Amino acid sequence: MDVKFEGGPGQVALSGEFTFSDHVSFKELVSRLLEAKQSQIVIDLSKLEFIDSAGLGMLLLVREEASKANGKVVLRGPHGQVKRMFDVTKFNTLFSVE
């Protein structure tokens, strides 16, 4: 998984594949996003090609951490396999998906 911070604090774009092997770097990413103290975290998934169940679980963790700080998470632009995973798991009921 590649990460780019863009669009201001609390906004990040992910690309490539998001799998269990990314859990350490994703935890660091979540810490950095939460340090920005934004009411909304935006994760752009438009360039993400693949996500596995561990990646979905990590998105749930960022949602939980953001809600502890009275924030919310917006997932932007999922497509292809990522969108299919969201459809199967009903992620649109847990997140704001744009």
N, C-alpha and C positions, 0 to 999 in steps of 0.2 A: 504494500500500500504506500502510495506517495501522498504527502500532505502539503498543501499550500495555504498559508494564511492570507486571505484576501478579502477585501470589502469592509475592513474595519474590525474592531475588537469583537470577539464572540462569533466570528465567521471563519469557516474553514472549508476547503474543497479537498475531497478525497478522490484518488484515481487508482486504477489498477485493480488489485484483488484485496479484499478485506477478509482475512481468515484468522484462525487461532494464533498463528505465528506473529500476528501484529499486536497481541494483547499488551505487551510491555510498552511499546511505543504509543499505543492508544491511551493507556493510563496516563502517560506523561502529557499527551495531547489534551485529555479531559482536564487535568490540573491546570494547564495553561489557559484553557477556555474559561474555566471557573474563576481563575484569578482576574479575568477581565471584568468580572462583576456586572455582566450585562443581563437584562431581564429576559433576553432571548438569545439562544445559541442557534446559529444557522449552519447546517452541515450540507454542503453542496455535493450531491452524489451523481451529478450528470456525467462525470467521467469515470465513475466506478463501474467496472465490467463484471465483477463477481463478488458475492458475499456468501459466507457459509453460516451455519447456525451459531457459531461462536461470534462472528461479526454482528449478527442480530442481537445476541446477548449483550455485547459490549455497547450497542446503541441503547439498549434498555438501561444499562448502568449509567450512561451519561444522562439519560432522562431522569433517573432517580436522583442523581446528584444535583442536577439543575433544579428539580422540584424542591429539594431540601433548602435551596437558596431562593425559593419563590420565583424561579425562572422556568422557561419552557424551551423545548427543542423543536426546531423546524427542520425537516428533511426535504431538501430541494432536488428535483430533477431525477428521481430514480427511473431507470429504463431497463429494458432487456431482462436479463436474469435477475437483477436486483429488484425490479418492479414485480416480477413474478413471485419472488420470495415474499415481498411485502403483501401481495394479494393473498397468497396461501396462508400467511401467518396473521393476516388482518392488522398489519402494522398501522394502517390508516386510522384505526380506532384508538391507537395508543399515542400517536404522534400527529402533528400537523404536517401533512405531506403536500408539497406544492409541485 
